[in-house]
Amino acid sequence: MPGIPETPSAARRVSDAPSPRRLLSTEKVYKGRIWDVVSDSFKLSEAGDALTRDYIDHPGAVAVLPMNSAGEVLLIKQYRHPVGMDLWEIPAGLLDVQGEDFVVGAARELAEEADLAAAQWNVLADFFNSPGSSSEAIRIYLARDLTDVPHHERHERTDEEAEIEFHWISLDDAVASVLAGRLHNPSAVVGILAAAAARADGFAGLRPADAPWPAHPSQR
């Protein structure tokens, strides 16, 4: 009923789950520089007709919401050509290094895009970026206890990354920007709102950095 908090047992019932269907055929119809397009034919049920769906076959990605000791979060501004906009985002990148641990990949992106290292890591949220058209799974981490990467160890940013700008903002102001429609990057939106929710218990309810991630393509 409205207004009645959901019990933990009820919350667990609302949980995405694997649902294997019989695959009849699969074909790579486009090979791209970063991801491919695949065409699968499958059946929802043995009695049903065959269906065909084309989708982006994606290696997955990680994103990081850095939070300093004052409770501010770091946003970075970067140009995104498909939408023709400068977007305020959080550090993020592809999981395109074979066998790389997820949190190691996140730490690499944090260092390369924000010149930061973190001693405390937690999982904020897992989501599919566009599950009707892509297999991309994204994990967002909360990174705290931050230190600067020494200047001589910093990554040389090129192309669009060369234009990155930094801005520290209070978590409350970041939430207000999301709700006002000023922020559009999905990892930033999900990460900011998840962090605001997690703050209620001092982030004690967050999963550890090495929590299982069964939705990632490599784990399915």
C-alpha positions in Angstrom: 0.0 0.0 0.0 1.2 3.6 -0.6 3.1 5.0 2.3 4.1 1.7 3.8 7.9 1.1 3.6 8.9 -2.0 1.7 10.2 -4.8 3.8 13.6 -6.4 3.0 11.9 -9.7 2.0 9.6 -7.8 -0.4 12.5 -5.8 -1.8 14.3 -9.0 -2.7 11.4 -10.2 -4.7 11.8 -7.3 -7.1 15.1 -8.5 -8.5 16.2 -8.9 -12.2 17.1 -12.5 -13.0 18.6 -14.5 -15.9 16.0 -15.8 -18.3 17.7 -18.1 -20.9 15.9 -18.5 -24.2 16.8 -20.9 -27.0 19.2 -19.3 -29.4 18.7 -20.4 -33.0 21.5 -18.4 -34.7 23.8 -15.5 -34.2 25.6 -13.4 -36.7 28.0 -10.4 -36.4 26.6 -8.0 -39.0 28.9 -5.0 -38.2 32.4 -4.9 -36.7 33.2 -1.6 -35.2 36.3 0.1 -33.6 34.9 -0.3 -30.1 31.8 -2.5 -30.3 30.0 -4.7 -32.8 26.4 -5.2 -33.9 25.0 -8.7 -33.6 21.9 -10.2 -35.0 20.3 -13.1 -33.0 17.5 -15.4 -33.8 15.8 -17.0 -30.8 12.5 -18.3 -29.4 10.7 -17.0 -26.4 9.1 -20.4 -26.0 9.2 -23.7 -27.8 5.7 -23.2 -29.2 6.4 -19.6 -30.3 7.8 -18.2 -33.6 11.4 -17.3 -34.1 12.3 -13.7 -33.4 15.3 -11.7 -34.6 16.9 -8.9 -32.7 19.9 -6.7 -33.6 21.9 -5.2 -30.8 25.2 -3.7 -29.9 27.6 -6.3 -28.4 29.4 -4.2 -25.8 32.3 -5.1 -23.4 30.7 -3.2 -20.5 32.0 -0.2 -18.6 32.7 1.2 -15.2 32.1 4.7 -13.8 33.3 6.4 -10.6 31.7 9.0 -8.5 34.6 10.6 -6.5 33.6 12.1 -3.2 35.9 14.3 -1.1 36.0 14.7 2.7 33.6 17.6 2.5 31.0 15.4 0.8 31.4 17.1 -2.6 31.5 15.1 -5.8 33.6 15.6 -8.8 32.0 16.2 -12.2 34.0 16.4 -15.5 32.9 18.3 -18.6 33.4 16.5 -21.9 32.2 16.9 -25.5 30.1 14.0 -26.8 29.7 14.1 -30.5 26.6 11.9 -31.1 24.5 14.4 -29.1 26.6 17.4 -30.0 26.8 18.6 -26.4 29.3 19.3 -23.6 28.1 17.0 -20.8 28.9 17.0 -17.1 29.8 13.4 -16.4 31.8 11.3 -13.9 35.0 9.5 -14.8 34.2 6.4 -16.8 35.5 4.0 -19.4 35.2 0.7 -21.2 36.2 -2.6 -19.7 38.3 -3.4 -22.8 41.4 -4.8 -21.1 41.1 -8.6 -21.2 40.8 -10.2 -17.7 41.1 -6.8 -15.9 39.4 -6.7 -12.5 36.4 -4.4 -12.5 37.6 -2.1 -9.7 41.1 -2.0 -11.1 39.6 -0.7 -14.4 37.6 1.9 -12.4 40.8 3.0 -10.6 42.5 3.3 -13.9 39.8 5.5 -15.3 39.8 7.7 -12.1 43.5 8.3 -12.5 43.4 8.9 -16.3 40.4 11.2 -16.3 40.5 12.9 -12.9 44.2 12.6 -11.8 43.0 11.0 -8.6 43.5 7.8 -6.6 41.1 6.5 -3.9 41.7 4.3 -0.9 38.0 3.5 -0.2 35.8 1.9 -2.8 32.2 0.8 -2.8 29.6 -0.2 -5.4 26.9 2.4 -5.8 24.8 0.8 -8.6 24.7 -1.5 -11.5 22.6 -0.9 -14.6 22.1 -1.6 -18.3 22.6 1.5 -20.4 20.0 0.6 -23.0 18.9 -3.0 -22.6 16.6 -2.9 -25.7 19.5 -2.2 -28.0 22.8 -3.0 -26.3 24.4 -5.5 -24.0 26.3 -2.8 -22.2 26.4 -3.3 -18.5 27.8 -0.4 -16.3 28.9 -0.5 -12.7 29.2 2.7 -10.8 31.6 3.0 -7.8 31.8 5.5 -5.0 35.4 6.4 -4.5 36.5 8.1 -1.2 39.7 8.9 0.7 41.1 10.6 -2.4 44.6 11.7 -3.1 46.2 13.4 -6.2 48.1 11.3 -8.7 51.7 12.8 -8.8 52.3 15.0 -11.8 55.0 12.8 -13.3 52.5 9.8 -13.2 49.6 11.5 -14.8 47.9 10.3 -18.0 48.3 12.5 -21.1 44.7 13.2 -22.2 44.1 13.5 -26.0 41.2 14.1 -28.4 38.0 14.9 -26.6 39.6 14.1 -23.2 42.1 16.9 -23.7 39.2 19.4 -23.2 38.1 17.9 -19.8 37.2 20.4 -17.2 36.7 19.6 -13.4 34.1 20.9 -11.0 33.5 19.9 -7.4 29.9 20.3 -6.4 28.0 19.4 -3.2 25.9 16.3 -3.5 22.7 18.2 -2.8 23.5 20.6 -5.6 24.3 17.7 -7.9 20.9 16.1 -7.1 19.2 19.5 -7.8 20.9 19.6 -11.1 19.6 16.2 -12.0 16.1 16.9 -11.0 16.2 20.3 -12.9 17.2 18.6 -16.1 20.6 20.1 -16.2 22.5 16.8 -16.2 21.9 14.1 -18.8 24.8 11.6 -18.7 23.3 8.3 -17.4 26.2 7.3 -15.2 26.3 10.7 -13.5 22.5 10.8 -13.0 22.4 7.2 -11.6 25.5 7.7 -9.5 24.4 11.0 -8.0 20.9 9.8 -7.1 22.3 6.5 -5.7 24.8 8.4 -3.6 22.1 10.7 -2.2 20.0 7.6 -1.2 23.0 5.8 0.3 24.0 8.8 2.4 20.9 8.2 4.6 22.8 5.5 6.6 26.3 7.0 6.1 26.9 4.7 3.1 27.0 1.7 5.4 24.5 -0.2 3.2 26.7 -0.1 0.1 28.2 -3.2 -1.4 32.0 -3.8 -1.2 34.0 -3.0 -4.3 34.5 -6.7 -5.1 30.7 -7.5 -4.9 29.6 -10.1 -7.6 28.4 -8.6 -10.8 26.5 -11.4 -12.6 24.9 -9.0 -15.1 28.2 -8.2 -16.7 28.6 -10.0 -20.1 31.7 -11.8 -19.0 29.8 -13.3 -16.1 26.6 -14.4 -18.0 
